[in-house]
Amino acid sequence: MYAIRVHLERPGGKPDGRPVAPVAPAVRDGLERGLRGPARLGHARIRMTAQALDAVVFVSAGNLLVAEDGLRTAWHELTSAGGVLSGWQLLHCEADYRLALGLYELPSRP
């Protein structure tokens, strides 16, 4: 399973009137449908605002290239005309070695 970080933005950063809150489940469903072949969605953690979407997506695949390629294809389907995120731009979709190795520091509590 591969942890892949994703960042999308709405061009211009201006909301077009579509609701934001109900989109995250639809995005998750779209990723499940869009990942074909040997790549499968394991888990997705999605954070959205009206202007940006950040996610960490765990993809099961035979190798990292298959996981990244399959996920990019799924995101392109979601951002194409008629997709849940139609008009949004995929800016980043790559495996994050720091996340995979647990190298991010958690905030400490006093």
Protein Blocks (a to p, Z undefined) as FASTA:
>chain_A
ZZdddddddehkiaehiafklmmmmmmmmmmmmpgcjbccfbdcddddfkbccddddddd
fbfklmmmmmmmmmmmmmmghiakgoiacfbdcddfklmnopaccdddZZ
